[in-house]
Amino acid sequence: MESKNNATVLDPNSVELKPTRQRFILVLILLVTLLIAYLDRVNVSVLLADNVFLSDMGIKGQPIQMGLLMTFFLMAYGFSNVILSPLGDYLGPRKAMSLSILLWGGSLFLGGIAQSFTIMLAARVILGIGEGMHWPMQSKYVKNWFPPHERGKANAVWVVGLMAGPAIAMPFLTWVIHNYSWQTSFFMLVGFGLIPLMLLWFFTTDYPHQHKGANQAERDLIEAGQKAEKELEAQAGHATVWENMKVFIFDYHFWLITLYYLCLASIFWGTMAWLPSYLKVARGFSWAAMGAWSSLPYILGMASVLASGYISDKIGRRAPLGVISMLGAAAGIYFGAYAPDNTTAAILISLGIASIGLGIAPAWALVQEIVPGKAIGAGAGMMNGVSNGGSAFAPVTIGFFISVSGSYIGGLMFLVGLGLFAACCAAILSYQKY
C-alpha cells in the first residue's frame, strides 16, 4: 500500500508550469479602451448630419466650419502625440493612459454644455490633447508585453477598436441624437469613459513582472522572445532620449512609414468626418439608413484588421499588405464616387474604407521593429502625431471642395490621390523586404 500510495505522489518540481495568458487579457483591455476612444471621436461626425446641432452652433450650410470640428481635434491630437507622448516613456503607459482618459471626460462634458461654436472647438482641442497621449501608449504596452512574433496579432486585436468604435457609434449615436438630443450623446460618452479607466488602473501594469496575474512561465516566454531586442538596447547603454530618437529620426524607412500612415489617416479621418453627411445629403439616404450604411465600412474593417494581423505574422512581412490596403482604398472610393446607383456607391465606398484595415496593424508592427524600446513611446508618438496632425487638413480640405464646387466628387478624388501615393511608399518598403 505504501509503495502504491507513494507512486501517486507528484513531485511539484516535475510538473511543468503552463504560462498564464495575462498578455491576452491586456490586449483585450486595450481593445476596449480604443473602442471607447473612437466612440468619442465619431460623435461629431454624426452631429454634422444633425440640423439641430448645426443650427445651435451657427454653422448650418457652412461646410468649411463643419470640417474644422474634426480638423481642430486632429491638430491638437497630432501636437499631443509628438510633444506629450515622450512623457509616457517616463510615466509609464498605465499612468499616461489614465491621465488621457480623465482629459477625455472633461472635454466631453464641456462639449455637452457648449452653447457656441467656439466652446465646441475648445472641447475638441482638449479631446485631441487627451487622446494624443493615449494611442502611443497602446503601442508601448504591446512592446512591453509581447514577443516580436506575436505583435502582428496583438496589434491587430487592439486596432480592431479603430473599426469597431465607428461601427457601433454610427448607428448608436444616430439613435441617441435622433431620439434624445445631441447634448445627451456627450454626457453618455463621459460615463462610458469610466470603463477603460477602471480596467487600466486596476487590471494592468506597465511590465509583465509587475503583474501578479502573470506567472513566471509567461514572463519567461515573453522575455525569451524579447531577448534579441533587449541585447541591442543594452549595447546602447544609458542613452539619452535624443540619442534613442536619432536612431529612427534619421532612418528614411521610418519616414516612409510615416508618410504612408499620414495618407492612410487622411483617408480614414476624411471619410469618417464626411461619410454620414455624404450619404444623407449627396446620396439621399434617410436618417436611419444613413446610420446603418455609415457603420458598414467599419464592420467590414474589423475583419480586414484581424486578417492583416494573422497574414503579416504568417508571412513575416508587413509592407506588402500596405500596398494592397491603399490600392483597395483608392479603387473603392473612386468607383463609389462615380457609381450611378446609391446602394452601389455605398457598398463600394464601404469596401474602400474597409481596405484601410489591412494596412494599419502592419504599420505599427514596422514601427515597433525599427524603433528601440526605450524610445517606442516617442517614436510611436512621432509617427502618429505627424500622420494625424497632417491628416487634420483632410476634413477641412474636403469641406473646401464641397464649398467651391457644390459637389463631393473633388474631395473624394483628393482621397484617391492620397491612396495611390501611400501605395507607392509601401511598395518601396515591400521591395526592401519589410
N, C-alpha and C positions, 0 to 999 in steps of 0.2 A: 504494500500500500504506500509505503513511504517513497519507494522509487517511482511509483506511478504518480503520486502527488507531486514529487519533485519535478517530474517531466512536464507537468503543466505550468510550472512557474516560469514566467517570462522575465528575461533579463532586460531591464529598461534600456540598457545601453545597446542592446541588439536590435531594437526597433528603430527603423529609420523614420525620423520626424518629417512629416509632409509639410511643404511650405504652405503657409496661410495665403489668403488671396486678398489681403488688405489693399494692395495697389489697385485692384479692380473696383473695390468699393470706392476708393479715392476718385477714380476716373469717372464713376457714375455721379459722384457729388459735383465734380467739375462740369459734367453734362447738365445737371440741374441748374447750376449757377449760370452757365452761359445761356441756357434756355430762357431763364427769367430775365437775364440782361437783355435779350433780344425782344422779349415782350415790351420792355421799357422803350426800346428804340423804335419799334414798329408802330407804337401808338400814334405818333404824329403822321405817319403815312396814311393811316385810316382816316385821321381827322382832316386831311387835305381834301377828302371827298365829302365832308360834312359841312353843309351850308351854314348851320348854326354856329359852329366853331369859327368858320371863316368870317362870318359877319361880326361875331363878338371880338375877334382880333383885328377887324378892319382891313382884311386882306382879300376879300372876295373879288374874284376877277383879276387878281394881281399875281401871276404865276412866278415872277421873279422873287417876290416876297415870300411866297409859299415855299419855294425851293430853299430860301435862306434858313428855314427852320431846321432842315437837315444839314445844310452847309455849316451853320454855326456850331451845331453839335460835333460835326466831323472835324472842324478846325480845332476846337478845344480838345477833342479826342486825340488827334494827331499830336498836338503840343504836349499833352499829358503823357502820351506814350514815350516820347523822346526825352522830355525833361524830367518827369517824375518816376518813370519805371525803374531807373537805376536805384531809387530808394528801396525798391522791393528786394534788391540783392543784399541790402543791409537789414531791412526789417524782417525779411523772410516772406514767402508767399501767403502764409496764413494771416498775418497781421495786415499786410498790404491789401489783400482782397477784402478783409473785413472792413477796413477803413473805406475802401472803394464803395462798398455796399451802403455804408452809412451816408456817403455823399449822394448816392443814387436816391435814397429815400428822401433826403432834403430837397433834391431837385424836383422830384415828382410831386411832393407836397406843394412846393412853390408853383409848379405848373397847374395844379388843381385849383389854386386860389387866384391865379393870374387873371387880371382884368384888362390887360393891354398887350399888344404885340411885343413891346419892349421887355416886359416882365417875362413873357413866354420865351423870348430869345435868351434871357438871362438864365432861365431854368434849363434850357437846352445846353448852354455853355457849362453849367455846373454838372449836368449829367455827363457831358463829354469828358470833363476833368476826372470825375469819379471812375468812369468806365475805362478811361485811358490807362489807369494803373492796373486794372483788373486783367485784361487779356494777356499781357506778357507773363503774368504770374501763373496762368494756366500752363503755359509752356514750361515755366520753371518747375512746377510740380511734376510734370511728366519727365523732365530731365533728371530730377532728383529721385524719382520713384521707379523708373522703368529702365531696363537694359536696352541698348540700341535696337536689338532685333524685335522688340515688342512695341516700339514707339509709333510705327505706322498705324497699327491697330488702335493703340491708346489715343493717339491724336484724332483718329477717325471717330472714336466714340464721343469724345467731348465736343468735337467740331460739329457733330450731328445737331447739337443745340443751336448752332447758327441757322440751320434749316428748320429744326423743329419749332423754334421760337416763333418765326413768322408764320409757319403752317398752322400753329394753334392761335396765334394772335390775330391774324386777319379775320377769320370768321367770328372768334370770340369777342374781340373788341368792336367789330361791326355790330354784333348783337347788343353789347353793353351800351354803346353810344346811341344806337337806334332806339333802344327801349328805355334808357335812363337819361344820361347826359354825358357830354364829353368830360365834364369835371369828375364824374364818377369813375371813369376809366383811370384817371391819375391816382385817385385815392385807393382803388383796388390794387393797383400795382405797388403802392407803398407797402401794403400788407403782404403781398407776395414776396417782397424783398427780404422779409424776415426768415423765410425758409432757407435760402442758401447761407445767410448769416449764421444761423444756428448750426447748420450742418458743417460748415467750415470751421467754426470756432470750437465745437465740441467733438468732432469726429475726424479731424485731420491734423497732421503735424507736418513741419517743413521737410523732414527726412524720415526714412523708414526706421532708423534706430531709435527715434524718439517716440514711436507709436507702440503702445502696449499691446495692440491687437496684431502686430506683425511679429511672427516668431522668428527665431534665429535662422531657420531654414529659408524663409522668404528673404530675409536680409542677405543671407549668403548668396542666394540666387541672383538678387539684384546687383550686389557688389561684384560678383564674378563677371556678370555681363558688362559692367561699367569699368572693369579693371584697366583696359587699354586707355580709356579716356582719363581715368584718374592718374595714370602714369605720365601721360602727356602734360596734364595740369601740374603735376608735381615737379616736372622738369622746368616749368616756367617759374617755380618758386613763388615768393610772395610778391607777385606783380601788382602794380597799381591798377586802378580802374582804367586809366588811359592806356596802359600797356596791354591790358586784356582787350580793350576795344580796338586797338590798332590792328590786331590780328584779322578782324573782319572788315574794318573800315577801309583798309587798303587792299581788300580782296575783291576783284571785279565780279567773282561769282556771287558774292553777297549782294552786289548792286544789281546784277541781272535778276536775281530772285526778287529783290525789292521792286524793280521796275515791273516785273511780271505781276507781282502782287498788287501794285498800285493800279494797274489796269483792271485786274480781277475785282478789286474793291470798288473801283469806279463803276463797273458794270453792276455789281451787286447793290451798291447804295443808290445808283441812278434808277435801277428798275424798282427797288424797294420803295423809294420815295414817290415814284410816279405811277407804278402799276395800278393801284386801285383807281386813281383818277383817270388813267388812260382807259381802263376797262369800262368805267362808268360814263365818261364824257365822250371819248372818241369812238368807243365800240358800242355804247348804248345799253350796257347790261343794267339790270335793276340793282337796287342796293343789296338785296340778299344774294343775287347771283354774283355780284362783284366780290363779296366776301368769300364765297366758295371758290371762284376762279382764282382769286388772289392767293389762296393757300396752296393751290395745286403745284406751282413751281417748287415749293419748299417741301411738300410731301415727297415729290419725286427726288428732290435734292438730298433727302435723308438717305435714300437708297444709294445714290451716287457717292455720297461721302463714305458710307460704310464699305462700298465696293472698292473705293480708292485705297483705303487703309489695308484691306486684305491683299489687293493686287500688288501694291507697292512693296509690301513686306515679302510677298511671294517671289517677285522678280528681282528684288533687291535694288530697284532703281525708282526714282521719283519723277524726274523731269518729263519722260515720255507721256505720262498722264496729264501733265500740264499742257502739252501741245494739244492733246485730244480735247481736253476741257475747254480751252479757249477757242478752238476751231468750232466746237459744238455750240458754244455760246454765240459766236458771231453768226453762224448759219441759222440758228433758231430765231434770233432776233430779226435778222434780215428778212427771212421768208415770212415770219409772222407779221412784220410791219406791212408787207405788201399783199398779204392774203386778203382776198375779197370777202370771205366769209368770216364773221365774227368768232364763231366757235373754233374754226381752224386757226385763226390768228392767236386766240388764247392758248390753244394747245401747243402751237409751235413756239411761242414766246416762253411758255412754261418749260418746254424741253430745253430751250436755250439757257434759261436761268438755272435749271437743274444741272446742266452740264458743268456749271461753275464748281459744283460739289466735288467733281473728280480731281480738281486741282488744288483744293485748299489744304487738306491734311498732308499731301506730299510736300507742299511748300514749307510747312512748319517742320517736317522731318529733315528737310535740307538745311534749314537754319540751325536746328539742333545738332546737325552733323558738322557744320562749318564753325559755329561759334563756340569758344571754350566755355566750360561750365561756370566758371567764376563770373562770366560776363553775359550769361544767357539772358538774364533779365534786361540788360542794356541792349543786347543785340536784337532780341525779340521786340523790345520796345522801339528800337530804331526802325526796324523793318515795318512794324505795324503802324508806327507813328507817321513815317514818311508816306506810306501807302495810303492810310486813311486820311491823313492831312491833305495829301494831293487829291484824293477822291472827293474831298469836300466840295470841289468845284463842279463835280458831275451833276448833282441835283439842280444847282442854280444855272448851269450851262444848258441843261435840258429845258429849264424854265425860260431861259433866254430864247431858245429856238422856238418854243411854243409861242412866246410873246411876239416875236418879229414875223413869224410865218403863219401863225394861226393853226399849225399842224404839229403833230408829234413825230412826224417822219424824220425831220432833221435831227432831233435829239436821239432817236433810235439809231440812225446811221452813225452818229458820233460814237455810240457804244460799240457798234460793229467794228469800226476802225480800231478802237482800243483792244478788242478781242484779237484781231489779226496781229497787232503789234506784240501783245503778250505771248501769242503763239510763237512768234519769232524768237523772243527771249528764251522761252522754254526749249525751243529747238536747238539753240546754241548749247545749253546745258545738257540736253539729251545727247547731242553729238559728242560731248566730252564725257559721256558715260555716267552722268549723275542720275 
